[in-house]
Amino acid sequence: MSTDQNKEYRLILEPDNHTGNPRQDCDWLGTMACWNGRYTLGDEQPGGNPTDWRRELACQFDDDLLDRADRHFNRLERARPRSSFEELAGENDSYLRDQVDALLDKHYIMLPLFLYDHSGITMSTGAFSCPWDSGQVGWIYVSKDKLKSEFGWKRMSPQREDFAKQILKTEVDVYDQYLRGDVWGFIVESRPEGSEDDGDWEEEDSCWGFYGDDPKTNGIAGYLSDEQQHLLDTFERRYP
């Protein structure tokens, strides 16, 4: 049993195995778009492939983007008639990709999402070291217009972009805790007055849905009374 106790109270910490998907339960700043054949991840699971999705997102800000890419390809054909179609198409795809990246950088804050799938899944905005069981599965993104509206900003700055990226990383950290089952609850039990039998503990309070396994920082401490705070000094966790 994961408990800490004194003569009056006993604190039990155990995993919350019934918590809901936090992406559905809360209003987040960012949106997660994910592609994965085994799991339903994030907020959106767009059809097609990620390249087309990024192009569609960019076209919202430049409806001439694809036509301009076609014109660029035609210029390549005229300038280099002896080049193969595959070579020209590859160069044109690179041109279009650069155009898309520039538009998305101008209008969005976007971070990549990577998944590691081995005896459970975990997600991060940074790549994992194992190339066989991990890879990019999508992006978390927020428009700069939304950021200006949410925070009352008139313009973006490098510092504000860094601030937004940190918020998105925190959102991914919370979602990762959910994916890994790192969500906890607590039970406070009290001993009836005059009782010395260890079997006489009675539940006094409980609460669930705390992300992260440190009760001093995940919010559990705020639910304990002053006389119960010392119960956090030494404890063990009850695992499934």
N, C-alpha and C positions, 0 to 999 in steps of 0.2 A: 504494500500500500504506500502511495506517495503522500505522506502526511508530515506535518509538523504540529506539535501539540504542547500545551501546558496543562495545568490543572483544570482550567476553565474552558479552553477552546481547542479545537483541532481543525487544521486547514488541509484540505485534500485538493490536489491539482490533477486533472486528467484530461485527455484529448476530447475535443468536441467533434464527434463523428457525424453530427447531423447538421453542421453549419451549411447555409446556402451559398451559392456562387456569389461572391462579392461583386462581380461585374453586373449582376442582375439586381442586387439588393441596394446599391448605392448609385449616386449621381457623380460620375467621374469626369475629370477634365479631359482626359484623352480617350481615344477610341482605338481598340485593338482589332486589327484585321489580320486573320490567320488562315493559312492553308495547311491542312494536315489530313491524311487519309485515315488515321486511326482515332483521332480525338476531335471533339468539337471544342475549339478553343476561342477565347477572346469574346469580342462583341459582334464581330462580323465575320462571316465565312463566304467571301465573294466567290462567284463562279469564275470559270476561266483560269487564267494564270496571273501571277503577280505582275508580270511586265505589262500586260494589257490593262490591269487594274490601275497601275501607276499612270499609264498614258491617259486613261479616262479621267483620272483625278486632275491631271495637268491640263487636259482640254477644257476643263471648267473655266480656266483663266486665259485660254488662248484657243479660240475655236478655229484658228487657221493653222494649228500646229501640224496636223497630219498632212494637209495640203502642202504646207511648206516643205515637209519632208519629201513628198512626192516630187516637188519641183527640184529639190536638191538632188534627188536620184537622177532625174532627167538631165541635169547639168553634168553629173558625173558621166552619164552615158555618152553625151556629146563630146566631153573633153577627153574621154578615154575609150574610144570605140573598140579597142582590142582587148579590153579587160573583160573577164568572165562575169556573168550575172551574179554568181555567188560572191565574188570579190567585191563588186559594187554594192550588192545588198548588205554585205557585212559592214562596209564602211558607212552606208546610209543608216543602218541600225545603230551604229555607234554615234552618229550625228544626232539621231532622234533621241537616243538615251541621254545624251548630254543636254539636249533641249528640255527634256522632261525633268531631269534632275535640277536644272536651273530654276524651272518654274516651281517645283515643289519646295526647293530651298527658299524661294522668295515668299511663298505663301503659307508654308507649314513648318512646324517643328516635328520631326519624325525620328524615331529611334528604332533600330532593328530588334526583332524578337527572335531569340534562339531557344530551342527546346532540346533537353537531354533526356532520352528515353531509355532507361535501364533500371529494372526493378523499381519502377515508379518514374514519375516525370517531374522535371524542374525547369523553370523558365528564367531567362535573364536577358538583359539588353546587351550583354557581351558574349562573344563566342565561347563555347566550351572547348576543352583541350582534346576531347575524344572525337575524331572525325567520323567514326563509324556509327555511333549511337546519338549523334547530335547534328543540328543544322538549323539554318534560319527557317522560321515558319511564318514570318509576317512582320508587321510594323505596328507600333503604337504612335498615334499622331494627333495633333491638334492644330487647328488653323490659327494663324496669327491674328486674324480678325476676332476670333473667339477669345483669345487671350486679352486683346485690347478691351473687349467688352466686359469680360469677367473681372479684370483688375483695374479698369478705368484708365488704361494707358492710351496716350495719344500716338505713341510710336514705339517701335521695338528697339532694343539696344542689345549688344552682346551680353550684358549682365542679365537682362530680362530673359533672353533666350536661354542662358545657363540656368536661371531660376526655373523656367518652364521645363527644361530637360530633367532637372532634379525631381520635379513633381511627377513627371512621367515615370522616371525610374522608381520612385516610391510606390506608384500604382502597380508597377510590375512586381516589385518586391512583395506587396500584399497578395497579389494574385498567385505568385509563386508559393507563398506560405499556404494558401488554400490548396493548390495542386499537390503539395507535399504532405498535406494533413497536419501542418503546423498551426493548428487552431485549438485553443484550450478553454477550459472552464474551471471554476472552483466551487468547492462546497465548504462552508464553515459549519462545523458541528459544535455544540456545547454540551457540557456534562451537567445533568440535573443536579441541583443543589443537594449536597449531602451524599451524592453517589461516588463510590470509588471503584465501581466495576467498569472495566474497559469496554464492556459491551453495552453500556448505557448511553452512549453518545446519541444526541438528537440533532437533526439538521436544523440549522438556524437561518442560513442564507445560502444562496447559490446564484451563479450567473455564468453565461456561456458566450462564446464568440469572440475570444481575445486572440489576436494574431501575434504569433511569436511565443517562445517558451520561457521567457523571463518575466515572472509576475511583477517584478519591480518596475518594468518599463512597458509592459503590454496593456496596462490599464487596470489590472486586477487590484493593485495596491490602492487605487482610488476608491475601491468599494469596501475596503476594510476599515473598521473603526480604529481610533487611536490605540486602544488597548489590544487590538489584534495585529498591529503593524509588525511587531517583533516576530510573528509567525513566518514572515518572509525571509528571515535571516538564514534559516537552515530548512531546506525542504528537498524532497525527492519527487520525481514526476511519475505518475502511474501511466504506463504505456498500454496500448491495446494488447 
